[in-house]
Amino acid sequence: MISKGVKMNLKYKFFDYLPQEAKDIRIEVFVNEQKFENEFDDIDDIAYHLIIWEGEKAIANARLYRDEDEKNSYIIGRLAVLKEYRKCHIGTKLMNLLEEKVKALSGEKINLSAQCRARAFYESLGYRASGDIYLDEYCPHIHMEKLIK
């Protein structure tokens, strides 16, 4: 675990393909820790992938893609932060960078499917829940959305 208050040397980059570093983080967080089985899908081929590094180590990632069902909307998914970097505001940094990317793409709204245990995190960033709770690989999720200004 990284101590709070420790200055980190963060850098980030968006990719238009799924880099191995992102695959490794997602396998660690979603497959090894959370026991999801179907981690990769066709959306990975059309999404932007954001990675954050601390020094030379990839520590977090997420993906972003156009919501084909809603004009000027994007979907954020697969947000993952390595365990030892949680509680260091890396998730907030990821979300802020993704929101800036949506603005740069002239997007007006972000949708996401949040694990219910992460709902308060997204609410703290201005996302609102809508609809009923549903299961995704036996894990309770809820749809959340935010208008981007």
Buried (B, 14 or more C-beta within 10 A) or exposed (E): EBEEEEEBEBEEEEBEEBBEBBBEBBBBBBBEEEEBEEBBEEEBEEBBBBBBBBEEEBBBBBBBBBBEEEEEBBBBBBBBBBEEBBEBEBBEBBBEBBBEBBEEBEBBBBBBBBBEEBBEBBBEBBBEBEEEEEEEEEBEBBBBBBEBE
